[in-house]
Amino acid sequence: MPRLTFIYPAIGRKPGKPFVRSWQLQPLAIARLAAMTPLDWQVNFFDDRMDVIDFDTATDLVAISIETYSAKRGYHIAEQFRGRGIPVVIGGYHATLCPEETKEHADAVCIGEAESVWPTILQDATRGQLQPFYHGDRSRPLAGLGPDRGIFKGKNYLPVALVETSRGCPFQCNFCSIGAVSQGSYRRRPVQEIVEELRQVHDKYVFFVDDNIVGDPAGARELFEAITPLGIQWMSQGSLHALRDETLVRQMAKSGCMGLLVGFESLNRQNLAAMGKRINRVDEYRTALACLRRAGVFVYGTFIFGYPHDTPETFDESVQFAKKENLFLAAFNHLVPFPGTPLYRELEAGGQLQYPQWWLHEDYRFGQVPFRPVAMAANEIEAHCHRTRRSFYTWGSIFRRSLEFRTNSPTPGRAWAFWMLNWMLRRELSQKSGIPLGGAR
């Protein structure tokens, strides 16, 4: 019986510190590949965020999924196994965007969506004939993607089941690695398969991992109608272009939507134009938020800083907006040039990167700005981001936002979730800053 070991690497951790709790969600992609793996394979799984990897485990193939922040750690893990003569295949967003770099650390690289090539990879591995690169088919229908959640047994993930209903995003912001991978494609899974998967979920909450659950409003309506009878409580991510539609938002809430992550990104129109966020219209932010409030849907708002028209006042305006609108949660992050994105190519061409391949550089730490911004110094942006986060997560701010009873505290259960999540993110403000990428356990 051939033996397969899946590994999901952490980005790293501070010496003597546990991995950041809010980042401990189920790795859905690995569960899908586990479900596709023939029964004659013996499957093992290590989640580096909570498990100690046994590098001496008996295995015939190691499969690692990496993102840009976890690439360095993933390469280190791969080298440990390859040093024992065990072949390693690496996939994921970063492998797709940097296949040649990834190949330096792997026997095979999966570029794009793994589902269409996974059977071939396993067949080639059993014959000892792995190919250097496997190219997933982005046009393949999203059918038959039910995950094997059994591999999560015994692991202390947050009580949220991850489910995918669509893939890709029809919009292409210049900073977004998802847009760089999907290249504007957007596909939905068969609704009945989603319903059947949800019926088997036992976690208290569901997070639809879609890059944009309302990217296709008509398809979203069909989904919401189908899942309404299930009585689930769910969250997802959605773009503002569809959230001004009162009928759609009410249907979404009726289907069990508790909240949405919404990328406001900036209150400055010139910055929005620079990032290619044409669907965001600042003068309609409050209209969309009012629509969501009337439906009882809370908002996790995200804001990005580091574009040419940012000033110290931009940070203050953003956090005051987030407080005044009583956002459930908010993220105030600096711009990150991910490889393969138009932003990365632009900064590279302009000589603005502080160092090439920042994700592999020994001096880089999580929370640092890895490029030289035009309007403000990199360390100034870092300091303002940290200050803004602290301002949003003061106890006074948390208390005042908890008084938004339509969305943040409509029930005792929602109020408890609001306080727990705000407390957790407040506690993690210092835990996240300065993590060295690739740090071993």
N, C-alpha and C positions, 0 to 999 in steps of 0.2 A: 504494500500500500504506500503510494507516494505521500510525502509529508510537506505541507505548506504552512508557512508562518507569515501572517499579516502583522505589520507594525505601523503604528501611527505615532510619529515623533512629536515631542514637545518642542517649543521654540527655544527652550533653555530655562534655567531657574537660577535665582540668587543662591549662593552657597548657604546650605543649612536651612533653606526656606522651602515650603511646599509650593506646588504649582498653583497659579492663580485660579481660584475656585470658579469664577464666572466664565472661564474658558473651558470648563470640563463638560462639554456636550458630546453626545454620541457621534462617532464618525460614520455617517450614513453610507458614504460611498463604499467603505470596506464591508459593511453588512450586505450591500447589494452584490458585491463580488463573491462574498462567502456563499450567498444563496445560489449563485450561478456555478459554483465549484462542484464538480461531480462527486457523488457520494463515496467513490472509491479513494478520494483524497482525505487524508487526516489533516484537519485544520486547527491551527493554534493562532492566538491573537494576543499581542502585547500593545497596550496603550501606554506610551512612554510618559504621559502626563500623570499617571497614577501607578503604573506597574514598574517593577524592576525587571529590565529585559535580561533574559537568560541567554547570553551569547553562546553558551555551550549546548543549547537545546538541539535535539536531533531533528533535522529538517533537510529537505531536498531542494527547497526553493523559498526565498524570502521576497515578499512583496511590500513595498513601502510607498505611502502616499505623502507627498510633500507640498507645502505652500512656500511662499518666498521666505517668510519668517522662520519656518522650520527646516529649510533646505540644508543649512549647515549641520544641524543635528542629524538629519536624515542621512547625509553623506557619511558622517562619522559612524553611524550604525551600520550602514552598508559596508563600509570598509572592514569593520570587525568581522562580519560574516564572510565576506569575500576572502579575507585573510585565512579563513579555514577551508577555502575552496568551495563554498556554497554560493551558487548563482543568485544574483539579486536583480529584480526588476523594479524600477521606480516609475511612478506615474503621479498625476495630480496637476494642479494649476501651474506650479513652477516648472515642473518637468515639461509641460506643454509649451511654455513660453521660453524655456532655456534648454532645449533638448541636447545640444552639443555639450554644454557645461555638465548636465546631468549624466551624460554618457561616460564622462571621465570617472564616475563613481559607481557605475552600474554595468551589469552585463547586458541589460536590455532596458529601453526607455519606451513607455507608453505615452504617445502624444495624442492629446484629445480625450474623447470619451472611451473609457476602457471596456464598456459592456460589449461592444461589437467585436473586440479582438481578444477578450479574455479566454474563450475556449481555445483559440489558436495558440496563445501564450502558454497555456497549460500543456497542450499537446507537444509543442516544441520543447518545452522544459523536460518532459518525460523522455524525449528522444535525445536530450542533450544537445539540441540544435536551436537554441534561442537566437533570434535575429536581433541586430543592434537596435532597430526602431520598429515600433508598431503604431500604425496610424488609425485612430478611432474614426468612425464614420459619424459626422455631425448631422447627417440627414436621416439617420436611422430613426424609425418611430420609437417613441418612448413607451413601449409596451413590454410587459413581463419584467418589471423592475422591482418586484417585491423583495424586501431585505430579509436576511436571516438575523433577527435580533437576539438569537440565542448566544451569539458571540459576546454580547454585552453582559451576560449573567455574571454576577459577583463583583461588578465594577461600580464604583460610587459616582455615577453621573448625576447631573442635576435632573430633577424629576420632570423632564421634558422630552417627549418623543419627537424625533425629527422625521418629517415626511416631505417628499418632493411631489409637487403637482405640475410644475412646469420647469423649463430649463432655458436659460438665456435671458436676454433683455433687448427689446427693440431699439433702445437708445444707447448711444456710445459716448459717454463722458470721457474726457481725455486722460483721466487719472485711473480709470477702472480696469482692473485686470480681467474681470468677468467679461466686459465688453471686448477686450483684446482677444479672449479665447473664443467667445461665441460669435464675434464679428457680426453682430446685429441679428443673429438668428434667434427665433423664439418658438418653442414647441411645447405642447401640453401632453400630459399623460392621459390615457383613457380614464374617464371619470369613474366608471364602475370599478376599475382596478384600485383607484384611490379609496373609494368607499370600502372595498373589501379589506384593504390594508388598515384603514382606520378602525374597523371593527375588531381587529386583532391587537390594537394598541392598549396597553394597560396603565400607562403613565397618566398623571393627573392632567397634564397640559400637552398640547401639540404645538410644535413650531414648524410651519411650512417654510422650508429652506429656499423657496423660490427667490430668485434674484429680484423679481418684480411680479407679485401675484396678480396685479391688475394690469400687466403689460398688454393683455388682450381682454378688454372689458367684457366682450360678449362671452368669451370662454370662462371668465371669472364668474359671471352670472350663472352659467350652467353648473359650475362647481359648487357655488354657494347653495343653489337650490338642492343639489344632490346630497350635500352633507348636513343640511339643516335638521333632518330627522334624527341624526346620530347623537345630538346633544353634547357635542364636544366643546371644549374651551381651547381656542387657538390664537396664535399670533403669527405674524409674517412680516414681509417687507413690501412696500408699495410706493409707487411714484405719485407725485402730486397731481399729475395731469388728469387722473381719473377720480380723485378724492373730493372733487367739487360737485360730483354727481350725487345728489341726496338719495335718489332711489337705489343706486348701486351701494352706497355706504350703509343704508338701512338694511338692505338684503345681506350684506356682509356681516353686519352685527347680529342679525337674526340667525345666521348660520353658526354663531358661536364665537365670532371674532372679539377678543378682549382688547387687543392692541396691535398697532403697526409700528414698525421702524420706518421712519420717513427721512429721506436725505434732503434737508433744507440746504445744506452745504454753505450757503452764504446769504447775507442780507444785502450784498452789494451786486448790482446788476452787471457791472463790468467784470467782476470776478466770475459770475455765472456764465457770462459769454466766453471768458477765457477758458473755462473748464468744459465748454460744450454742453452745459446744462440748460439747453433751450426750453425744456418743458417746465422749468421752474420760473414762476413769475412772482416776484416779491410782493406785489400788491394783491396777490391772491392767497398768500400764506394764511392769513387770518380767516379768510372765507372757508378754506379747506378745514382748518382746525375747528372752526365753529360747527361745521357740518359733522365732523367726527365726534365732537362733544355731544351734540344733540342725539347722536346714535349710541352714545355711551362707550365709544372706542378710545382707549388711551393712546398716547403717542410717545414713542422713543425717538427723539429728534437728534440728528447728527449734523455737525458743523465742521468745516475744514478751513484751515488757515495756512497761508504761505503763498497766496497768489499776489500778483503785482499791486493790487489796490487795497491790500490789508494794511491797517494801521493799529496802534494800541487801542484806539477807540472802537475798532471793529469787534474786538473781543468783548468789550463792555456792552456794546449794542446787542451782541448775540446772546450773552448770558441773561441780560435783562429781558430780551424777547422770550427766552426759554422759561424764565421765572414768571413773567406776566401771563404767558399762555398756559402756565401750570402743566408743563410737560411732565409726564410720568417719570421718564429718565431722559438724559441727554448726554451726548458725547461731544467733546470739543478737542479735536485732533488736528495735528499738523499734517500737511500734505506729504504723501509718500510716493516717490516715483518708482512704481513697480515695473520690472522688466517687461518688455513687449508692449507697453502702453505708448500712445502718442506723447504723453507727458515725459516719459523716460527718454524717448528719442530726442525730444525737443531740448531737454536739459543737457543731455549728452552732447548734442551738436553745439550747444552754446557754451560748453565748458563749465557748466554750473554744478556738476556732480562733485561732491567733496572727495570721493574715491570711487573707482569702478567696482561694480559688484559689491555694493555696501552690505548686502546680506551675508557676505563671506568675510568681511574685513574684521580683523582682530579688535580694532578700536571701537567698532560700532556697538551701541547699546540701544535696547528698545526705548523709544521715546525721544531719540535724537532726530533732528532734521538732517537728512543725509545729502542735502544740496545747499547751494548758496542762493537764497531768495533775492529778489530784486529790491523789494521795499523795506525789509527789516532784516536784521541779523538773525542767523539761525538760532543762536542761543536765546535771543530775545523772544522769538516765536515759541520756543520750548517753555520759557518761563511764563509767558502769558497764557499758554494752554494750561499749564499746571495751576496757575492762579485762577483761571476761569472755572476749571473743574471744581476746585475747592470752594469757590463762591457758590456754585450751583448745589453742592452737596453739604452745605452747612446745615446744622440742625434746624435753624430758623427757616431756611428755604424748604427743607423737607417738610416741616410742619405746615407751612403755608400752602404748599402744593397738595398736601394730603387733604386739605379742605375743599378741593375740587371733587364734590361728591358725585358728579355725573360720570366721571371716568376713573379717577384715581382711587376713590373709596366708596363706590356705590353699594358694596356689600362688605360684611366683616372679612370674608375671604380675600377680596380684592384689596382691602385696606391692609391686611396682613402681608400680602405679596408686595404691596407698594413699600411698606416700611422695611421689609426684609431685603428687597433688592436695592433700595436706596442706601440702607446700612451697609450692605455688602460692597457696593461700588464706592462708598465713602471710605470704607476700610482699605480697599485695594488701591487707592490713589497712590500711595507710596510703594506698594508692592510691585506694581507694573513698571514703574519708572526705573530705568537703568539695568534691566535684565540683559545679561550677556547672551547673545544668540549662540546656540550650539552647546551650551554648558552641560556637562555630563552630570548624572545623578551622583 
